[in-house]
Amino acid sequence: MDSISLIDISSLFNAPSGDRDHTDRRIAEAAADVGFFGARGWPANPNVYRGWFPRQTGFLTSKEGIDMGPDVAYGPSVVSPGAPLREPTPLPPENALPGWRASVADYYHGMV
């Protein structure tokens, strides 16, 4: 694993084209190699949500989880309230899950 690719995905939001096919191939290659990629070129989306996703039984997109940002590993200095991926992570109190925050920080560092 050399690095995680940064892929401009803007062509995926357009009609089929050679650029779109190229982007598809780059995403497939990243998935087969590293398993991850960084996406850039998103269209504007005013409906961005960060935080806890409660379970949604009965919907095709059923999910439950917590969206965690870099502050879990690097602290509040990396928080940027206007940036959806750098807003403060909603964390439970330390006394509710002792040691959980340290484990999440270790995991985050491992993923980086």
Secondary structure, 3 states (H helix, E strand, C coil): CCCCEEEECHHHHCCCCHHHHHHHHHHHHHHHHCCCEEEECCCCCCCCCCCEECCCCCCCCCCCEECCCCHHHHCHHHCCCCCHHHCCCCCCCCCCCCCHHHHHHHHHHHHC
